[in-house]
Amino acid sequence: MTERTTADTGQDEVDAHAKEELARLRGSIDNIDAAIVHMLAERFKCTQEVGRLKAEFRLPPADPAREREQIERLRLLAENARLDPAFAEKFLNFIIAEVIRHHERIAGV
Ligand SMILES: C=C(O[C@@H]1C=C(C(=O)O)C=C[C@H]1O)C(=O)O
């Protein structure tokens, strides 16, 4: 059996480079995920205040016209950022559904 040395293949260097790149990219992914969590926490702080305001003034928990505007706006932003607009819409709808649930709870619906 012939042995393959590092010098023959350079595979060890490729592996080391791949590991470094993977660690670098995952470091950025971790930072981005942390930013998303912090941004979402701030957004929910605002929407909780909106929920209290709506409950106080007997306004409905959901505002479909406002949601349509936001979705339209987010789809355009996504297109410009080369993000799938359908994904952006799904993501926003997911968040809004949770917000409406909170508003209903605050209003005691
Ligand atoms: C936060 C609000 O309440 C709901 C939640 C929304 C949101 O999360 O962006 C948008 C519209 C409403 O259905 C609002 O009316 O502004």
The ligand as a Gaussian input file, in Angstrom:
#p B3LYP/6-31G(d) Opt

LIG

0 1
 C      -48.225000      46.853000      16.134000
 C      -49.470000      46.951000      15.675000
 O      -50.436000      45.939000      15.815000
 C      -50.527000      44.833000      14.922000
 C      -49.194000      44.302000      14.647000
 C      -48.447000      44.823000      13.649000
 C      -46.969000      44.592000      13.610000
 O      -46.470000      43.722000      14.345000
 O      -46.269000      45.286000      12.849000
 C      -49.058000      45.604000      12.650000
 C      -50.376000      45.831000      12.642000
 C      -51.286000      45.282000      13.670000
 O      -52.042000      44.219000      13.136000
 C      -49.953000      48.198000      15.040000
 O      -51.176000      48.335000      14.859000
 O      -49.123000      49.047000      14.728000

